[in-house]
């Protein structure tokens, strides 16, 4: 009997490994997406990236879109998400309350860079051409945690001695860059702070016409929105995820347009965002 047991032990071990592998493959990888656009558009525009990940990893990949940035951060903190696409500032906020780190960032074919800018836009027929002319007008930001849709433009305005809450007659948070652009286009607000690539995407889609707008302020370069993962993910799974993202090239991804690919990044790349938070005297943990 002992001899038979010894003979069957390798077979039992093999079956155990197969079973474990099958279980691992059957578990979905959950990926959170920031609400840069409306939920349905975000899902449709991320489909090629999600499909590529699923094919390369050999496991289901389940996308998740929250109604705001904090929804994604909370899902990471509570381990309901494995990987997420976050804005630069929402990433810095996430690192203060969740066990996450940036590992990859998209490089767009259009710019060949992994950075972008914030714009303050107005309707051309408003007659506004400079920041000083915005005084007493209405302003739309995207989300309190949005880098290009709130924090960088606020820091830029403060450098000019402008406190938005006192300078504008009314300030709103629209919830998405698209909503802010349309708010200006439809004369719901006089000005809005948005990401340059999302504004360009709206022009390319024919949603708005470039000629109908003036750009009255442009930010310095902002590090592109990173892909982040929970630090406690299995190391082997992390390697597979990083390799899978590195292999995603020449596909369209939402407002990013066609990608050159995803390139490695790290936490230190977002220190410029932390520095901006210091300019604004922000308590990151208090913003959750």
Buried (B, 14 or more C-beta within 10 A) or exposed (E): EEEEEEEEEEEEEEEEEEEEEEEEEEEEBBBBBBBBBBBEBBBEBBBBBBEBBBEBBEBEBBBBBBEBBBBBBBBBBEEEBBBBBBBBBBBBBBBBBBBBBBBBBBBBBBBEEBBBBBBBBBBBEBEBEEBEBBEEBBBBBBBBBBBBBBBBBBBBBBEEEBEBEEBBEEBBBBBBBBBBBBBBBEEBBBBBBBBBBBBBBBBEEEEBEEEEBBBBBEBEEBBBBBBBBBEEBEEEBBEBBBEBBBEBEEBBBBBBBEBBBBBEBEBEBBEBBBEBBEBEEBEBEEBB
